[in-house]
Amino acid sequence: MLEDAPFNSKYTSPKIQKVLLNILSSKVKNHIFEKIGYSKFCIVVDEARDESKKEQMALVLRFIDKNGFIQERFFFILCMLKKPQH
C-alpha cells in the first residue's frame, strides 16, 4: 500500500493510524457481513494458562453461513502475565 509513498513519509501519527485502522476494520466488518448476512452468531472466549503462568485468551466468531454450515473464524490471542498471589 505504501510502495509509492515518499521515502521520508512514515504515516505513524495517531490521526493517520486511526484512519488506517478505521478503513481496515470497515473492510473486515463488510467481509464478515458478506459471509454471515443475518445469520445467528456467537463470540466464543476461552482462557487457559500455559507453563510460564501466562493467561492466554482466545476470541473466536462462530456463525452459520449462507449455506447453513457452522463456521468459525479465529480473531486473536491475548496473553496476560498472572500476578503471583501471596
N, CA, C and O atoms as a Maestro MAE file, in Angstrom:
{
 s_m_m2io_version
 :::
 2.0.0
}

f_m_ct {
 s_m_title
 :::
 protein
 m_atom[344] {
  # First column is atom index #
  i_m_mmod_type
  r_m_x_coord
  r_m_y_coord
  r_m_z_coord
  i_m_residue_number
  s_m_chain_name
  s_m_pdb_residue_name
  s_m_pdb_atom_name
  i_m_atomic_number
  :::
  1 25 0.814 -1.178 0.000 1 A "MET " " N  " 7
  2 3 0.000 0.000 0.000 1 A "MET " " CA " 6
  3 2 0.865 1.252 0.000 1 A "MET " " C  " 6
  4 15 0.503 2.250 -0.623 1 A "MET " " O  " 8
  5 25 2.000 1.217 0.687 2 A "LEU " " N  " 7
  6 3 2.840 2.410 0.801 2 A "LEU " " CA " 6
  7 2 4.047 2.374 -0.134 2 A "LEU " " C  " 6
  8 15 4.999 3.130 0.058 2 A "LEU " " O  " 8
  9 25 4.017 1.502 -1.146 3 A "GLU " " N  " 7
  10 3 5.155 1.371 -2.053 3 A "GLU " " CA " 6
  11 2 5.480 2.674 -2.780 3 A "GLU " " C  " 6
  12 15 6.655 2.978 -2.991 3 A "GLU " " O  " 8
  13 25 4.467 3.449 -3.168 4 A "ASP " " N  " 7
  14 3 4.681 4.677 -3.925 4 A "ASP " " CA " 6
  15 2 4.772 5.910 -3.033 4 A "ASP " " C  " 6
  16 15 4.852 7.028 -3.542 4 A "ASP " " O  " 8
  17 25 4.761 5.729 -1.720 5 A "ALA " " N  " 7
  18 3 4.825 6.864 -0.794 5 A "ALA " " CA " 6
  19 2 6.244 7.421 -0.756 5 A "ALA " " C  " 6
  20 15 7.205 6.682 -0.965 5 A "ALA " " O  " 8
  21 25 6.380 8.706 -0.494 6 A "PRO " " N  " 7
  22 3 7.717 9.279 -0.367 6 A "PRO " " CA " 6
  23 2 8.495 8.567 0.733 6 A "PRO " " C  " 6
  24 15 7.915 8.116 1.720 6 A "PRO " " O  " 8
  25 25 9.802 8.469 0.559 7 A "PHE " " N  " 7
  26 3 10.658 7.727 1.490 7 A "PHE " " CA " 6
  27 2 10.594 8.302 2.902 7 A "PHE " " C  " 6
  28 15 10.640 7.546 3.872 7 A "PHE " " O  " 8
  29 25 10.488 9.620 3.038 8 A "ASN " " N  " 7
  30 3 10.505 10.242 4.361 8 A "ASN " " CA " 6
  31 2 9.133 10.232 5.040 8 A "ASN " " C  " 6
  32 15 9.019 10.674 6.183 8 A "ASN " " O  " 8
  33 25 8.109 9.747 4.378 9 A "SER " " N  " 7
  34 3 6.774 9.681 4.983 9 A "SER " " CA " 6
  35 2 6.649 8.413 5.812 9 A "SER " " C  " 6
  36 15 6.916 7.314 5.325 9 A "SER " " O  " 8
  37 25 6.246 8.567 7.053 10 A "LYS " " N  " 7
  38 3 6.138 7.403 7.927 10 A "LYS " " CA " 6
  39 2 4.699 6.995 8.179 10 A "LYS " " C  " 6
  40 15 4.446 5.822 8.455 10 A "LYS " " O  " 8
  41 25 3.757 7.902 8.096 11 A "TYR " " N  " 7
  42 3 2.344 7.608 8.299 11 A "TYR " " CA " 6
  43 2 2.094 6.960 9.665 11 A "TYR " " C  " 6
  44 15 1.314 6.015 9.780 11 A "TYR " " O  " 8
  45 25 2.759 7.476 10.685 12 A "THR " " N  " 7
  46 3 2.604 6.888 12.014 12 A "THR " " CA " 6
  47 2 1.936 7.820 13.021 12 A "THR " " C  " 6
  48 15 1.859 7.482 14.202 12 A "THR " " O  " 8
  49 25 1.457 8.971 12.591 13 A "SER " " N  " 7
  50 3 0.791 9.859 13.528 13 A "SER " " CA " 6
  51 2 -0.493 9.189 14.007 13 A "SER " " C  " 6
  52 15 -1.078 8.389 13.276 13 A "SER " " O  " 8
  53 25 -0.944 9.506 15.237 14 A "PRO " " N  " 7
  54 3 -2.180 8.895 15.736 14 A "PRO " " CA " 6
  55 2 -3.369 9.106 14.804 14 A "PRO " " C  " 6
  56 15 -4.198 8.210 14.642 14 A "PRO " " O  " 8
  57 25 -3.455 10.272 14.198 15 A "LYS " " N  " 7
  58 3 -4.582 10.548 13.288 15 A "LYS " " CA " 6
  59 2 -4.542 9.608 12.083 15 A "LYS " " C  " 6
  60 15 -5.563 9.032 11.708 15 A "LYS " " O  " 8
  61 25 -3.378 9.458 11.485 16 A "ILE " " N  " 7
  62 3 -3.229 8.567 10.317 16 A "ILE " " CA " 6
  63 2 -3.484 7.117 10.729 16 A "ILE " " C  " 6
  64 15 -4.141 6.376 9.997 16 A "ILE " " O  " 8
  65 25 -2.974 6.704 11.889 17 A "GLN " " N  " 7
  66 3 -3.191 5.334 12.355 17 A "GLN " " CA " 6
  67 2 -4.683 5.061 12.536 17 A "GLN " " C  " 6
  68 15 -5.168 3.997 12.152 17 A "GLN " " O  " 8
  69 25 -5.409 6.009 13.114 18 A "LYS " " N  " 7
  70 3 -6.848 5.825 13.314 18 A "LYS " " CA " 6
  71 2 -7.585 5.713 11.984 18 A "LYS " " C  " 6
  72 15 -8.508 4.910 11.851 18 A "LYS " " O  " 8
  73 25 -7.184 6.512 11.006 19 A "VAL " " N  " 7
  74 3 -7.819 6.441 9.684 19 A "VAL " " CA " 6
  75 2 -7.557 5.077 9.055 19 A "VAL " " C  " 6
  76 15 -8.478 4.450 8.530 19 A "VAL " " O  " 8
  77 25 -6.303 4.611 9.103 20 A "LEU " " N  " 7
  78 3 -5.965 3.310 8.522 20 A "LEU " " CA " 6
  79 2 -6.712 2.179 9.236 20 A "LEU " " C  " 6
  80 15 -7.226 1.271 8.583 20 A "LEU " " O  " 8
  81 25 -6.775 2.226 10.573 21 A "LEU " " N  " 7
  82 3 -7.489 1.193 11.323 21 A "LEU " " CA " 6
  83 2 -8.979 1.217 11.025 21 A "LEU " " C  " 6
  84 15 -9.618 0.167 10.958 21 A "LEU " " O  " 8
  85 25 -9.534 2.406 10.846 22 A "ASN " " N  " 7
  86 3 -10.951 2.516 10.515 22 A "ASN " " CA " 6
  87 2 -11.236 1.889 9.156 22 A "ASN " " C  " 6
  88 15 -12.235 1.190 8.987 22 A "ASN " " O  " 8
  89 25 -10.366 2.136 8.198 23 A "ILE " " N  " 7
  90 3 -10.530 1.551 6.859 23 A "ILE " " CA " 6
  91 2 -10.448 0.030 6.938 23 A "ILE " " C  " 6
  92 15 -11.283 -0.675 6.372 23 A "ILE " " O  " 8
  93 25 -9.429 -0.471 7.649 24 A "LEU " " N  " 7
  94 3 -9.261 -1.921 7.763 24 A "LEU " " CA " 6
  95 2 -10.422 -2.569 8.502 24 A "LEU " " C  " 6
  96 15 -10.904 -3.624 8.091 24 A "LEU " " O  " 8
  97 25 -10.881 -1.944 9.600 25 A "SER " " N  " 7
  98 3 -11.989 -2.536 10.350 25 A "SER " " CA " 6
  99 2 -13.269 -2.543 9.516 25 A "SER " " C  " 6
  100 15 -14.062 -3.479 9.614 25 A "SER " " O  " 8
  101 25 -13.480 -1.515 8.701 26 A "SER " " N  " 7
  102 3 -14.658 -1.492 7.824 26 A "SER " " CA " 6
  103 2 -14.609 -2.631 6.818 26 A "SER " " C  " 6
  104 15 -15.624 -3.272 6.545 26 A "SER " " O  " 8
  105 25 -13.424 -2.881 6.267 27 A "LYS " " N  " 7
  106 3 -13.281 -3.976 5.307 27 A "LYS " " CA " 6
  107 2 -13.541 -5.322 5.980 27 A "LYS " " C  " 6
  108 15 -14.197 -6.188 5.401 27 A "LYS " " O  " 8
  109 25 -13.028 -5.501 7.205 28 A "VAL " " N  " 7
  110 3 -13.243 -6.754 7.934 28 A "VAL " " CA " 6
  111 2 -14.723 -6.934 8.242 28 A "VAL " " C  " 6
  112 15 -15.274 -8.013 8.021 28 A "VAL " " O  " 8
  113 25 -15.381 -5.877 8.754 29 A "LYS " " N  " 7
  114 3 -16.812 -5.966 9.072 29 A "LYS " " CA " 6
  115 2 -17.633 -6.280 7.824 29 A "LYS " " C  " 6
  116 15 -18.553 -7.096 7.881 29 A "LYS " " O  " 8
  117 25 -17.314 -5.645 6.702 30 A "ASN " " N  " 7
  118 3 -18.044 -5.906 5.467 30 A "ASN " " CA " 6
  119 2 -17.850 -7.344 5.001 30 A "ASN " " C  " 6
  120 15 -18.791 -7.981 4.528 30 A "ASN " " O  " 8
  121 25 -16.625 -7.855 5.137 31 A "HIS " " N  " 7
  122 3 -16.338 -9.234 4.741 31 A "HIS " " CA " 6
  123 2 -17.123 -10.215 5.618 31 A "HIS " " C  " 6
  124 15 -17.686 -11.188 5.116 31 A "HIS " " O  " 8
  125 25 -17.157 -9.954 6.927 32 A "ILE " " N  " 7
  126 3 -17.919 -10.813 7.829 32 A "ILE " " CA " 6
  127 2 -19.396 -10.767 7.472 32 A "ILE " " C  " 6
  128 15 -20.049 -11.808 7.409 32 A "ILE " " O  " 8
  129 25 -19.931 -9.572 7.237 33 A "PHE " " N  " 7
  130 3 -21.346 -9.440 6.894 33 A "PHE " " CA " 6
  131 2 -21.675 -10.177 5.602 33 A "PHE " " C  " 6
  132 15 -22.748 -10.770 5.489 33 A "PHE " " O  " 8
  133 25 -20.762 -10.148 4.618 34 A "GLU " " N  " 7
  134 3 -20.986 -10.895 3.379 34 A "GLU " " CA " 6
  135 2 -21.105 -12.389 3.659 34 A "GLU " " C  " 6
  136 15 -21.894 -13.087 3.022 34 A "GLU " " O  " 8
  137 25 -20.317 -12.876 4.617 35 A "LYS " " N  " 7
  138 3 -20.318 -14.309 4.933 35 A "LYS " " CA " 6
  139 2 -21.531 -14.722 5.757 35 A "LYS " " C  " 6
  140 15 -22.125 -15.768 5.494 35 A "LYS " " O  " 8
  141 25 -21.911 -13.913 6.757 36 A "ILE " " N  " 7
  142 3 -22.957 -14.368 7.667 36 A "ILE " " CA " 6
  143 2 -24.322 -13.736 7.417 36 A "ILE " " C  " 6
  144 15 -25.340 -14.286 7.839 36 A "ILE " " O  " 8
  145 25 -24.361 -12.580 6.730 37 A "GLY " " N  " 7
  146 3 -25.643 -11.922 6.497 37 A "GLY " " CA " 6
  147 2 -26.369 -11.696 7.806 37 A "GLY " " C  " 6
  148 15 -25.807 -11.123 8.739 37 A "GLY " " O  " 8
  149 25 -27.624 -12.144 7.883 38 A "TYR " " N  " 7
  150 3 -28.414 -12.003 9.109 38 A "TYR " " CA " 6
  151 2 -28.469 -13.302 9.898 38 A "TYR " " C  " 6
  152 15 -29.396 -13.506 10.682 38 A "TYR " " O  " 8
  153 25 -27.495 -14.180 9.707 39 A "SER " " N  " 7
  154 3 -27.459 -15.460 10.414 39 A "SER " " CA " 6
  155 2 -27.191 -15.264 11.899 39 A "SER " " C  " 6
  156 15 -26.738 -14.207 12.339 39 A "SER " " O  " 8
  157 25 -27.482 -16.301 12.646 40 A "LYS " " N  " 7
  158 3 -27.157 -16.289 14.071 40 A "LYS " " CA " 6
  159 2 -25.664 -16.463 14.234 40 A "LYS " " C  " 6
  160 15 -25.013 -17.142 13.439 40 A "LYS " " O  " 8
  161 25 -25.124 -15.843 15.275 41 A "PHE " " N  " 7
  162 3 -23.693 -15.956 15.535 41 A "PHE " " CA " 6
  163 2 -23.454 -15.873 17.034 41 A "PHE " " C  " 6
  164 15 -24.331 -15.469 17.798 41 A "PHE " " O  " 8
  165 25 -22.249 -16.265 17.442 42 A "CYS " " N  " 7
  166 3 -21.837 -16.076 18.833 42 A "CYS " " CA " 6
  167 2 -20.343 -15.799 18.854 42 A "CYS " " C  " 6
  168 15 -19.614 -16.150 17.927 42 A "CYS " " O  " 8
  169 25 -19.914 -15.175 19.907 43 A "ILE " " N  " 7
  170 3 -18.496 -14.918 20.118 43 A "ILE " " CA " 6
  171 2 -18.050 -15.827 21.251 43 A "ILE " " C  " 6
  172 15 -18.615 -15.791 22.344 43 A "ILE " " O  " 8
  173 25 -17.034 -16.642 20.988 44 A "VAL " " N  " 7
  174 3 -16.535 -17.595 21.963 44 A "VAL " " CA " 6
  175 2 -15.217 -17.064 22.524 44 A "VAL " " C  " 6
  176 15 -14.295 -16.745 21.774 44 A "VAL " " O  " 8
  177 25 -15.144 -16.974 23.847 45 A "VAL " " N  " 7
  178 3 -13.924 -16.538 24.515 45 A "VAL " " CA " 6
  179 2 -13.470 -17.681 25.399 45 A "VAL " " C  " 6
  180 15 -14.238 -18.174 26.225 45 A "VAL " " O  " 8
  181 25 -12.216 -18.109 25.231 46 A "ASP " " N  " 7
  182 3 -11.675 -19.200 26.030 46 A "ASP " " CA " 6
  183 2 -10.360 -18.760 26.639 46 A "ASP " " C  " 6
  184 15 -9.599 -18.010 26.028 46 A "ASP " " O  " 8
  185 25 -10.099 -19.233 27.849 47 A "GLU " " N  " 7
  186 3 -8.902 -18.819 28.559 47 A "GLU " " CA " 6
  187 2 -8.185 -20.057 29.092 47 A "GLU " " C  " 6
  188 15 -8.817 -21.005 29.559 47 A "GLU " " O  " 8
  189 25 -6.853 -20.032 29.014 48 A "ALA " " N  " 7
  190 3 -6.038 -21.130 29.536 48 A "ALA " " CA " 6
  191 2 -4.705 -20.563 30.003 48 A "ALA " " C  " 6
  192 15 -4.274 -19.503 29.549 48 A "ALA " " O  " 8
  193 25 -4.057 -21.282 30.916 49 A "ARG " " N  " 7
  194 3 -2.752 -20.859 31.413 49 A "ARG " " CA " 6
  195 2 -1.688 -21.834 30.899 49 A "ARG " " C  " 6
  196 15 -1.873 -23.050 30.965 49 A "ARG " " O  " 8
  197 25 -0.579 -21.302 30.389 50 A "ASP " " N  " 7
  198 3 0.489 -22.167 29.917 50 A "ASP " " CA " 6
  199 2 1.507 -22.408 31.042 50 A "ASP " " C  " 6
  200 15 1.307 -21.950 32.167 50 A "ASP " " O  " 8
  201 25 2.599 -23.128 30.738 51 A "GLU " " N  " 7
  202 3 3.598 -23.474 31.755 51 A "GLU " " CA " 6
  203 2 4.270 -22.268 32.372 51 A "GLU " " C  " 6
  204 15 4.685 -22.321 33.529 51 A "GLU " " O  " 8
  205 25 4.387 -21.183 31.630 52 A "SER " " N  " 7
  206 3 5.058 -19.987 32.151 52 A "SER " " CA " 6
  207 2 4.100 -19.111 32.962 52 A "SER " " C  " 6
  208 15 4.421 -17.969 33.291 52 A "SER " " O  " 8
  209 25 2.931 -19.650 33.279 53 A "LYS " " N  " 7
  210 3 1.912 -18.963 34.078 53 A "LYS " " CA " 6
  211 2 1.286 -17.775 33.363 53 A "LYS " " C  " 6
  212 15 0.732 -16.890 34.014 53 A "LYS " " O  " 8
  213 25 1.363 -17.736 32.046 54 A "LYS " " N  " 7
  214 3 0.719 -16.687 31.266 54 A "LYS " " CA " 6
  215 2 -0.702 -17.128 30.935 54 A "LYS " " C  " 6
  216 15 -0.932 -18.240 30.461 54 A "LYS " " O  " 8
  217 25 -1.640 -16.236 31.194 55 A "GLU " " N  " 7
  218 3 -3.022 -16.485 30.803 55 A "GLU " " CA " 6
  219 2 -3.150 -16.132 29.329 55 A "GLU " " C  " 6
  220 15 -2.695 -15.071 28.902 55 A "GLU " " O  " 8
  221 25 -3.764 -17.012 28.552 56 A "GLN " " N  " 7
  222 3 -3.975 -16.759 27.135 56 A "GLN " " CA " 6
  223 2 -5.473 -16.814 26.860 56 A "GLN " " C  " 6
  224 15 -6.140 -17.805 27.158 56 A "GLN " " O  " 8
  225 25 -5.977 -15.743 26.293 57 A "MET " " N  " 7
  226 3 -7.402 -15.658 25.997 57 A "MET " " CA " 6
  227 2 -7.574 -15.617 24.479 57 A "MET " " C  " 6
  228 15 -7.004 -14.764 23.798 57 A "MET " " O  " 8
  229 25 -8.368 -16.553 23.964 58 A "ALA " " N  " 7
  230 3 -8.628 -16.622 22.530 58 A "ALA " " CA " 6
  231 2 -10.049 -16.132 22.251 58 A "ALA " " C  " 6
  232 15 -10.966 -16.371 23.037 58 A "ALA " " O  " 8
  233 25 -10.215 -15.446 21.125 59 A "LEU " " N  " 7
  234 3 -11.510 -14.915 20.717 59 A "LEU " " CA " 6
  235 2 -11.859 -15.491 19.347 59 A "LEU " " C  " 6
  236 15 -11.092 -15.357 18.394 59 A "LEU " " O  " 8
  237 25 -13.033 -16.138 19.260 60 A "VAL " " N  " 7
  238 3 -13.462 -16.803 18.029 60 A "VAL " " CA " 6
  239 2 -14.899 -16.384 17.710 60 A "VAL " " C  " 6
  240 15 -15.739 -16.301 18.605 60 A "VAL " " O  " 8
  241 25 -15.173 -16.124 16.442 61 A "LEU " " N  " 7
  242 3 -16.527 -15.856 15.978 61 A "LEU " " CA " 6
  243 2 -17.074 -17.139 15.372 61 A "LEU " " C  " 6
  244 15 -16.478 -17.682 14.442 61 A "LEU " " O  " 8
  245 25 -18.200 -17.633 15.884 62 A "ARG " " N  " 7
  246 3 -18.840 -18.827 15.348 62 A "ARG " " CA " 6
  247 2 -20.177 -18.394 14.750 62 A "ARG " " C  " 6
  248 15 -20.943 -17.673 15.389 62 A "ARG " " O  " 8
  249 25 -20.455 -18.835 13.521 63 A "PHE " " N  " 7
  250 3 -21.675 -18.411 12.843 63 A "PHE " " CA " 6
  251 2 -22.149 -19.476 11.873 63 A "PHE " " C  " 6
  252 15 -21.415 -20.414 11.560 63 A "PHE " " O  " 8
  253 25 -23.364 -19.331 11.403 64 A "ILE " " N  " 7
  254 3 -23.915 -20.207 10.374 64 A "ILE " " CA " 6
  255 2 -23.851 -19.455 9.056 64 A "ILE " " C  " 6
  256 15 -24.424 -18.372 8.934 64 A "ILE " " O  " 8
  257 25 -23.157 -20.016 8.063 65 A "ASP " " N  " 7
  258 3 -23.009 -19.312 6.789 65 A "ASP " " CA " 6
  259 2 -24.294 -19.381 5.968 65 A "ASP " " C  " 6
  260 15 -25.280 -19.986 6.388 65 A "ASP " " O  " 8
  261 25 -24.270 -18.760 4.804 66 A "LYS " " N  " 7
  262 3 -25.464 -18.676 3.954 66 A "LYS " " CA " 6
  263 2 -25.940 -20.047 3.471 66 A "LYS " " C  " 6
  264 15 -27.096 -20.203 3.079 66 A "LYS " " O  " 8
  265 25 -25.034 -21.054 3.502 67 A "ASN " " N  " 7
  266 3 -25.397 -22.402 3.071 67 A "ASN " " CA " 6
  267 2 -25.849 -23.280 4.234 67 A "ASN " " C  " 6
  268 15 -26.148 -24.458 4.035 67 A "ASN " " O  " 8
  269 25 -25.904 -22.719 5.455 68 A "GLY " " N  " 7
  270 3 -26.361 -23.472 6.618 68 A "GLY " " CA " 6
  271 2 -25.280 -24.236 7.350 68 A "GLY " " C  " 6
  272 15 -25.590 -25.037 8.232 68 A "GLY " " O  " 8
  273 25 -24.010 -24.012 7.009 69 A "PHE " " N  " 7
  274 3 -22.911 -24.704 7.664 69 A "PHE " " CA " 6
  275 2 -22.336 -23.850 8.799 69 A "PHE " " C  " 6
  276 15 -22.243 -22.627 8.690 69 A "PHE " " O  " 8
  277 25 -21.955 -24.522 9.884 70 A "ILE " " N  " 7
  278 3 -21.330 -23.819 11.011 70 A "ILE " " CA " 6
  279 2 -19.895 -23.479 10.643 70 A "ILE " " C  " 6
  280 15 -19.139 -24.340 10.191 70 A "ILE " " O  " 8
  281 25 -19.532 -22.241 10.836 71 A "GLN " " N  " 7
  282 3 -18.181 -21.756 10.532 71 A "GLN " " CA " 6
  283 2 -17.587 -21.118 11.781 71 A "GLN " " C  " 6
  284 15 -18.319 -20.623 12.638 71 A "GLN " " O  " 8
  285 25 -16.274 -21.131 11.885 72 A "GLU " " N  " 7
  286 3 -15.577 -20.443 12.974 72 A "GLU " " CA " 6
  287 2 -14.438 -19.629 12.387 72 A "GLU " " C  " 6
  288 15 -13.739 -20.078 11.478 72 A "GLU " " O  " 8
  289 25 -14.261 -18.441 12.911 73 A "ARG " " N  " 7
  290 3 -13.154 -17.577 12.500 73 A "ARG " " CA " 6
  291 2 -12.415 -17.127 13.740 73 A "ARG " " C  " 6
  292 15 -12.988 -16.505 14.635 73 A "ARG " " O  " 8
  293 25 -11.148 -17.447 13.779 74 A "PHE " " N  " 7
  294 3 -10.279 -17.081 14.893 74 A "PHE " " CA " 6
  295 2 -9.875 -15.623 14.762 74 A "PHE " " C  " 6
  296 15 -9.472 -15.193 13.681 74 A "PHE " " O  " 8
  297 25 -9.973 -14.848 15.846 75 A "PHE " " N  " 7
  298 3 -9.606 -13.442 15.797 75 A "PHE " " CA " 6
  299 2 -8.232 -13.179 16.396 75 A "PHE " " C  " 6
  300 15 -7.356 -12.673 15.695 75 A "PHE " " O  " 8
  301 25 -8.014 -13.500 17.657 76 A "PHE " " N  " 7
  302 3 -6.705 -13.234 18.244 76 A "PHE " " CA " 6
  303 2 -6.535 -13.963 19.565 76 A "PHE " " C  " 6
  304 15 -7.481 -14.510 20.132 76 A "PHE " " O  " 8
  305 25 -5.278 -13.952 20.040 77 A "ILE " " N  " 7
  306 3 -4.952 -14.442 21.374 77 A "ILE " " CA " 6
  307 2 -4.350 -13.283 22.143 77 A "ILE " " C  " 6
  308 15 -3.473 -12.578 21.644 77 A "ILE " " O  " 8
  309 25 -4.827 -13.093 23.358 78 A "LEU " " N  " 7
  310 3 -4.305 -12.061 24.244 78 A "LEU " " CA " 6
  311 2 -3.589 -12.762 25.374 78 A "LEU " " C  " 6
  312 15 -4.188 -13.583 26.070 78 A "LEU " " O  " 8
  313 25 -2.307 -12.452 25.573 79 A "CYS " " N  " 7
  314 3 -1.520 -13.075 26.644 79 A "CYS " " CA " 6
  315 2 -1.395 -12.099 27.806 79 A "CYS " " C  " 6
  316 15 -1.093 -10.919 27.623 79 A "CYS " " O  " 8
  317 25 -1.635 -12.618 29.001 80 A "MET " " N  " 7
  318 3 -1.527 -11.789 30.204 80 A "MET " " CA " 6
  319 2 -0.695 -12.537 31.219 80 A "MET " " C  " 6
  320 15 -0.891 -13.735 31.422 80 A "MET " " O  " 8
  321 25 0.219 -11.855 31.852 81 A "LEU " " N  " 7
  322 3 1.040 -12.453 32.890 81 A "LEU " " CA " 6
  323 2 0.251 -12.454 34.187 81 A "LEU " " C  " 6
  324 15 -0.253 -11.415 34.613 81 A "LEU " " O  " 8
  325 25 0.142 -13.606 34.811 82 A "LYS " " N  " 7
  326 3 -0.610 -13.733 36.051 82 A "LYS " " CA " 6
  327 2 0.240 -13.245 37.213 82 A "LYS " " C  " 6
  328 15 1.395 -13.646 37.353 82 A "LYS " " O  " 8
  329 25 -0.338 -12.366 38.060 83 A "LYS " " N  " 7
  330 3 0.368 -11.860 39.226 83 A "LYS " " CA " 6
  331 2 0.422 -12.951 40.287 83 A "LYS " " C  " 6
  332 15 -0.564 -13.654 40.512 83 A "LYS " " O  " 8
  333 25 1.569 -13.093 40.937 84 A "PRO " " N  " 7
  334 3 1.660 -14.121 41.999 84 A "PRO " " CA " 6
  335 2 0.778 -13.717 43.179 84 A "PRO " " C  " 6
  336 15 0.679 -12.538 43.520 84 A "PRO " " O  " 8
  337 25 0.143 -14.705 43.793 85 A "GLN " " N  " 7
  338 3 -0.704 -14.445 44.964 85 A "GLN " " CA " 6
  339 2 0.094 -14.736 46.219 85 A "GLN " " C  " 6
  340 15 0.805 -15.738 46.298 85 A "GLN " " O  " 8
  341 25 -0.028 -13.853 47.201 86 A "HIS " " N  " 7
  342 3 0.726 -14.019 48.452 86 A "HIS " " CA " 6
  343 2 -0.115 -14.668 49.500 86 A "HIS " " C  " 6
  344 15 0.352 -14.889 50.617 86 A "HIS " " O  " 8
  :::
 }
 m_bond[343] {
  # First column is bond index #
  i_m_from
  i_m_to
  i_m_order
  :::
  1 1 2 1
  2 2 3 1
  3 3 4 2
  4 3 5 1
  5 5 6 1
  6 6 7 1
  7 7 8 2
  8 7 9 1
  9 9 10 1
  10 10 11 1
  11 11 12 2
  12 11 13 1
  13 13 14 1
  14 14 15 1
  15 15 16 2
  16 15 17 1
  17 17 18 1
  18 18 19 1
  19 19 20 2
  20 19 21 1
  21 21 22 1
  22 22 23 1
  23 23 24 2
  24 23 25 1
  25 25 26 1
  26 26 27 1
  27 27 28 2
  28 27 29 1
  29 29 30 1
  30 30 31 1
  31 31 32 2
  32 31 33 1
  33 33 34 1
  34 34 35 1
  35 35 36 2
  36 35 37 1
  37 37 38 1
  38 38 39 1
  39 39 40 2
  40 39 41 1
  41 41 42 1
  42 42 43 1
  43 43 44 2
  44 43 45 1
  45 45 46 1
  46 46 47 1
  47 47 48 2
  48 47 49 1
  49 49 50 1
  50 50 51 1
  51 51 52 2
  52 51 53 1
  53 53 54 1
  54 54 55 1
  55 55 56 2
  56 55 57 1
  57 57 58 1
  58 58 59 1
  59 59 60 2
  60 59 61 1
  61 61 62 1
  62 62 63 1
  63 63 64 2
  64 63 65 1
  65 65 66 1
  66 66 67 1
  67 67 68 2
  68 67 69 1
  69 69 70 1
  70 70 71 1
  71 71 72 2
  72 71 73 1
  73 73 74 1
  74 74 75 1
  75 75 76 2
  76 75 77 1
  77 77 78 1
  78 78 79 1
  79 79 80 2
  80 79 81 1
  81 81 82 1
  82 82 83 1
  83 83 84 2
  84 83 85 1
  85 85 86 1
  86 86 87 1
  87 87 88 2
  88 87 89 1
  89 89 90 1
  90 90 91 1
  91 91 92 2
  92 91 93 1
  93 93 94 1
  94 94 95 1
  95 95 96 2
  96 95 97 1
  97 97 98 1
  98 98 99 1
  99 99 100 2
  100 99 101 1
  101 101 102 1
  102 102 103 1
  103 103 104 2
  104 103 105 1
  105 105 106 1
  106 106 107 1
  107 107 108 2
  108 107 109 1
  109 109 110 1
  110 110 111 1
  111 111 112 2
  112 111 113 1
  113 113 114 1
  114 114 115 1
  115 115 116 2
  116 115 117 1
  117 117 118 1
  118 118 119 1
  119 119 120 2
  120 119 121 1
  121 121 122 1
  122 122 123 1
  123 123 124 2
  124 123 125 1
  125 125 126 1
  126 126 127 1
  127 127 128 2
  128 127 129 1
  129 129 130 1
  130 130 131 1
  131 131 132 2
  132 131 133 1
  133 133 134 1
  134 134 135 1
  135 135 136 2
  136 135 137 1
  137 137 138 1
  138 138 139 1
  139 139 140 2
  140 139 141 1
  141 141 142 1
  142 142 143 1
  143 143 144 2
  144 143 145 1
  145 145 146 1
  146 146 147 1
  147 147 148 2
  148 147 149 1
  149 149 150 1
  150 150 151 1
  151 151 152 2
  152 151 153 1
  153 153 154 1
  154 154 155 1
  155 155 156 2
  156 155 157 1
  157 157 158 1
  158 158 159 1
  159 159 160 2
  160 159 161 1
  161 161 162 1
  162 162 163 1
  163 163 164 2
  164 163 165 1
  165 165 166 1
  166 166 167 1
  167 167 168 2
  168 167 169 1
  169 169 170 1
  170 170 171 1
  171 171 172 2
  172 171 173 1
  173 173 174 1
  174 174 175 1
  175 175 176 2
  176 175 177 1
  177 177 178 1
  178 178 179 1
  179 179 180 2
  180 179 181 1
  181 181 182 1
  182 182 183 1
  183 183 184 2
  184 183 185 1
  185 185 186 1
  186 186 187 1
  187 187 188 2
  188 187 189 1
  189 189 190 1
  190 190 191 1
  191 191 192 2
  192 191 193 1
  193 193 194 1
  194 194 195 1
  195 195 196 2
  196 195 197 1
  197 197 198 1
  198 198 199 1
  199 199 200 2
  200 199 201 1
  201 201 202 1
  202 202 203 1
  203 203 204 2
  204 203 205 1
  205 205 206 1
  206 206 207 1
  207 207 208 2
  208 207 209 1
  209 209 210 1
  210 210 211 1
  211 211 212 2
  212 211 213 1
  213 213 214 1
  214 214 215 1
  215 215 216 2
  216 215 217 1
  217 217 218 1
  218 218 219 1
  219 219 220 2
  220 219 221 1
  221 221 222 1
  222 222 223 1
  223 223 224 2
  224 223 225 1
  225 225 226 1
  226 226 227 1
  227 227 228 2
  228 227 229 1
  229 229 230 1
  230 230 231 1
  231 231 232 2
  232 231 233 1
  233 233 234 1
  234 234 235 1
  235 235 236 2
  236 235 237 1
  237 237 238 1
  238 238 239 1
  239 239 240 2
  240 239 241 1
  241 241 242 1
  242 242 243 1
  243 243 244 2
  244 243 245 1
  245 245 246 1
  246 246 247 1
  247 247 248 2
  248 247 249 1
  249 249 250 1
  250 250 251 1
  251 251 252 2
  252 251 253 1
  253 253 254 1
  254 254 255 1
  255 255 256 2
  256 255 257 1
  257 257 258 1
  258 258 259 1
  259 259 260 2
  260 259 261 1
  261 261 262 1
  262 262 263 1
  263 263 264 2
  264 263 265 1
  265 265 266 1
  266 266 267 1
  267 267 268 2
  268 267 269 1
  269 269 270 1
  270 270 271 1
  271 271 272 2
  272 271 273 1
  273 273 274 1
  274 274 275 1
  275 275 276 2
  276 275 277 1
  277 277 278 1
  278 278 279 1
  279 279 280 2
  280 279 281 1
  281 281 282 1
  282 282 283 1
  283 283 284 2
  284 283 285 1
  285 285 286 1
  286 286 287 1
  287 287 288 2
  288 287 289 1
  289 289 290 1
  290 290 291 1
  291 291 292 2
  292 291 293 1
  293 293 294 1
  294 294 295 1
  295 295 296 2
  296 295 297 1
  297 297 298 1
  298 298 299 1
  299 299 300 2
  300 299 301 1
  301 301 302 1
  302 302 303 1
  303 303 304 2
  304 303 305 1
  305 305 306 1
  306 306 307 1
  307 307 308 2
  308 307 309 1
  309 309 310 1
  310 310 311 1
  311 311 312 2
  312 311 313 1
  313 313 314 1
  314 314 315 1
  315 315 316 2
  316 315 317 1
  317 317 318 1
  318 318 319 1
  319 319 320 2
  320 319 321 1
  321 321 322 1
  322 322 323 1
  323 323 324 2
  324 323 325 1
  325 325 326 1
  326 326 327 1
  327 327 328 2
  328 327 329 1
  329 329 330 1
  330 330 331 1
  331 331 332 2
  332 331 333 1
  333 333 334 1
  334 334 335 1
  335 335 336 2
  336 335 337 1
  337 337 338 1
  338 338 339 1
  339 339 340 2
  340 339 341 1
  341 341 342 1
  342 342 343 1
  343 343 344 2
  :::
 }
}
